[in-house]
Amino acid sequence: MNLVITCDDSPQSYRLFCVEGDHAKGVTFDNENRSMTLNYGVGGSLRLSTSPSGTSGNWTYFSLLGKTLSWNVDLSNVPCGLNATFYSVHLAQGMGYRDACATFPTTTELDFMEANQHAWHTTLHRSSGDCGSAPPVGIGGTISDPRYLFYDVSGQQTNTSLLYGPGSTYTINTLVPFQATMNFIQDDHHILQSVVITLHQAGNTIGQRWDADNEEYKGWLAALGKEMGVVDESQGNVLVWSLWTGGLNWLESPPCPRGCSPKCTSTSCQCTISNICLK
């Protein structure tokens, strides 16, 4: 399996490793390998990572500090009870898969997207076991603090319940594909100063940011930047995609009912990610 990712305006094909083995049957690509669809109704729980040999412990790394990451996503077939994710974990060569919440020891995990039609969370996890304490930004579930809620960047929509959801009444209509962008902004000394997440669709933009005003504690962003900024031949940020269900109240309730379980068929419960770009 190969996926084209454009880095610094240069498209390149990257081989993917499927952690769940034969569940790779739930993954399809377009003819140019620029678009990838994960189908839960066919493959079950899926997790794919960048690996040049297609094996665990042999990882492809991506530099994120000071960069802008963007991608297009179609969540029109991701209902309540299902979580479509795109993230990175910091791994060393020879190390098996790790993340911030489901493994021990833990590692730095940058959740660019955990989402479905009704909710979106972006969360940055330090390596020191902060799975439950790292504040997500976005909409839905446990996010209620105004410092972390998405807002209309253009200032037109002040009702947060109408910013994101399925239908034309929402600023971002999740029944239609849209673009997501993450900016990892550093200063002249390569210190992480802020992280900005924005969603774009048909001239509309919603989003939020982490900076000195809403970081968990003073110096949290700078420390995170040091962790994610270590990229060489032996360690770095590995890109990961997954689609899974179970225990998602933190993400989606409300607006979804608690304890949702999606009813999936071979033509439903799928997420498409395309045009991934890092520059």
C-alpha positions in Angstrom: 0.0 0.0 0.0 1.4 3.4 -1.0 0.1 6.9 -0.4 1.3 10.1 -2.1 2.2 12.9 0.3 3.4 16.2 -1.0 6.3 17.6 1.1 7.7 21.1 0.2 5.9 21.0 -3.2 7.4 17.6 -4.1 4.9 14.7 -4.3 6.4 11.4 -3.1 5.0 7.9 -2.6 5.2 6.5 0.9 4.6 2.9 1.8 2.2 2.2 4.6 2.2 -0.6 7.3 -1.1 -1.9 8.5 -0.8 -2.7 12.2 -4.0 -4.8 12.1 -2.6 -7.2 9.5 -5.3 -8.7 7.3 -7.7 -5.8 8.1 -5.9 -4.0 5.3 -8.7 -5.3 3.1 -10.7 -2.3 4.3 -8.3 0.2 2.7 -8.5 1.4 -0.9 -6.7 4.1 -2.9 -7.5 6.2 -6.0 -5.6 5.6 -9.3 -2.9 8.2 -8.3 -2.6 7.1 -4.7 -3.4 10.6 -3.5 -6.7 9.6 -1.9 -7.1 6.8 0.8 -10.4 5.4 2.0 -10.6 3.4 5.3 -13.8 1.3 5.4 -14.7 0.1 8.8 -17.6 -1.9 7.4 -15.1 -4.0 5.4 -12.0 -4.0 7.4 -12.9 -3.5 11.0 -10.6 -1.5 13.2 -7.8 -0.1 11.1 -4.4 1.6 11.9 -1.9 2.4 9.2 1.6 3.9 9.7 4.4 5.1 7.4 7.1 2.4 7.0 9.5 2.1 4.0 9.6 -1.7 4.3 6.0 -2.2 5.4 7.1 -3.7 8.7 6.8 -2.7 12.4 9.9 -1.0 13.8 11.0 0.4 10.4 9.6 3.9 10.3 9.4 6.9 7.9 9.7 10.2 9.7 8.3 13.6 9.0 9.5 17.0 10.3 6.5 19.1 11.6 8.0 21.9 13.6 7.7 25.2 11.7 5.6 23.5 9.0 2.1 23.6 7.8 0.2 20.3 7.4 -3.0 20.2 5.3 -5.3 17.5 4.0 -8.8 17.1 2.6 -11.3 14.8 4.4 -14.7 13.3 3.6 -16.6 12.4 6.8 -20.0 12.1 5.2 -20.0 8.3 6.0 -18.6 8.6 9.5 -21.6 8.5 11.9 -21.9 8.9 15.7 -20.0 6.1 17.4 -17.1 6.0 14.9 -13.8 7.9 15.1 -11.8 8.8 12.0 -8.2 9.8 13.0 -5.1 11.3 11.5 -2.2 11.8 13.9 1.6 11.3 14.5 3.5 9.4 17.1 7.2 9.9 18.0 9.0 6.5 17.5 12.6 5.3 17.3 13.9 2.8 14.7 13.4 -0.7 16.0 10.6 0.4 18.3 7.1 -1.1 18.0 4.0 1.1 17.7 3.3 3.4 20.7 0.9 6.2 21.4 -0.1 8.5 24.3 -3.2 6.6 25.5 -3.3 2.9 24.6 0.3 1.8 25.2 2.9 1.7 27.9 5.5 3.3 27.7 3.8 6.2 26.1 5.1 8.6 23.5 4.4 12.1 22.1 1.2 11.9 20.1 -0.2 14.8 18.0 -3.8 14.1 17.2 -4.4 16.3 14.1 -7.9 14.9 13.7 -10.3 12.7 15.7 -13.7 13.2 14.2 -17.0 12.2 12.7 -19.9 14.0 11.2 -20.8 15.6 14.6 -17.6 16.2 16.4 -14.0 17.2 15.9 -11.1 17.1 18.4 -7.5 18.1 17.9 -5.2 17.2 20.8 -1.5 17.5 21.5 -0.1 14.9 23.9 3.3 15.2 25.6 5.3 12.0 26.1 4.9 11.9 29.8 1.5 10.2 30.1 -0.7 13.2 29.7 -3.5 11.3 27.8 -6.3 12.5 30.1 -5.0 16.0 30.8 -4.0 17.4 27.4 -6.8 19.9 26.4 -8.4 19.2 23.0 -9.6 22.0 20.8 -12.6 21.6 18.5 -16.3 20.9 19.0 -18.4 18.2 20.7 -17.9 15.9 23.7 -15.9 17.1 26.6 -15.0 20.5 25.1 -16.8 23.3 26.8 -14.2 25.9 27.8 -14.4 28.8 25.3 -10.6 28.9 25.1 -10.8 25.5 23.3 -14.0 25.7 21.4 -13.9 26.2 17.6 -15.0 29.7 16.5 -15.9 31.2 13.2 -12.7 32.8 12.1 -14.6 35.3 9.9 -16.7 36.3 12.9 -20.0 35.7 11.2 -21.3 32.8 13.3 -21.3 33.1 17.0 -23.5 30.0 17.8 -21.0 27.2 18.3 -23.7 24.6 17.8 -24.0 25.7 14.1 -20.2 25.7 13.3 -19.8 22.0 12.4 -22.2 19.3 11.5 -24.2 17.4 8.8 -26.2 19.8 6.7 -26.2 23.1 4.9 -27.2 25.1 8.0 -23.6 24.5 9.4 -20.6 26.6 8.6 -18.7 23.4 7.9 -21.1 20.9 6.4 -19.7 17.5 7.2 -21.8 15.9 4.4 -19.4 17.6 2.0 -15.6 17.2 1.8 -13.5 20.0 3.4 -9.9 20.9 4.0 -8.1 20.9 7.4 -4.8 22.9 8.1 -2.4 22.8 11.0 0.3 25.4 11.5 3.2 24.6 13.9 4.6 28.1 14.4 8.1 28.5 15.8 10.1 31.6 16.6 13.6 32.6 15.3 15.1 30.2 17.9 13.1 27.2 16.7 10.9 27.3 19.8 7.2 26.3 19.3 5.1 29.4 19.9 1.6 28.3 18.8 -0.3 25.7 17.0 -3.3 26.7 14.8 -6.0 24.3 13.5 -8.5 25.5 10.9 -11.2 23.9 8.8 -12.0 25.4 5.4 -15.0 24.9 3.1 -16.6 27.1 0.4 -15.0 30.3 1.8 -15.9 29.5 5.4 -13.2 28.9 8.0 -13.5 27.8 11.6 -10.7 26.9 14.0 -8.8 27.5 17.2 -5.2 27.8 18.4 -2.9 27.0 21.3 -0.6 29.8 22.4 0.6 31.4 25.7 -3.0 32.3 26.6 -4.4 28.7 26.7 -1.5 26.3 27.0 -1.8 23.9 29.9 0.9 25.5 31.9 3.7 28.0 31.1 6.3 26.4 28.9 4.0 23.5 27.8 4.1 24.3 24.1 7.9 24.9 24.1 8.5 21.6 25.8 6.1 19.9 23.3 8.1 21.5 20.4 11.3 20.0 21.7 9.8 16.5 21.7 8.3 16.8 18.2 11.3 18.6 16.8 13.7 15.7 17.3 13.8 14.1 13.8 16.9 12.3 12.5 17.7 8.9 11.0 17.0 7.2 14.3 13.8 8.8 15.6 11.0 11.2 14.6 7.3 11.7 13.9 5.5 8.8 12.2 2.2 9.6 10.5 -0.8 7.3 11.4 -4.3 6.9 10.2 -7.1 4.9 11.9 -10.8 4.2 12.0 -12.3 2.7 15.1 -15.3 2.6 17.5 -16.0 2.1 21.2 -15.9 4.5 24.2 -16.3 7.7 22.3 -18.4 9.8 24.7 -15.3 12.1 25.3 -15.4 12.9 21.6 -19.0 13.1 20.6 -21.5 13.2 23.5 -23.1 15.7 23.2 -24.3 16.2 20.4 -24.4 12.4 19.9 -26.2 10.2 22.4 -24.0 8.4 25.0 -22.7 5.0 24.1 -23.3 5.1 20.4 -22.5 2.0 18.3 -22.5 2.5 14.5 -24.4 0.0 12.2 -21.9 -0.5 9.4 -22.2 -2.3 6.1 -19.7 -2.7 3.2 -20.8 0.6 1.7 -21.0 2.7 4.9 -18.8 3.7 7.8 -15.8 4.9 5.8 -13.5 8.0 5.8 -11.6 9.4 2.8 -8.4 11.4 3.3 -6.7 13.0 0.3 -4.2 15.6 -0.9 -2.0 15.4 2.2 0.6 18.2 2.0 3.4 19.3 4.4 5.5 22.4 3.7 
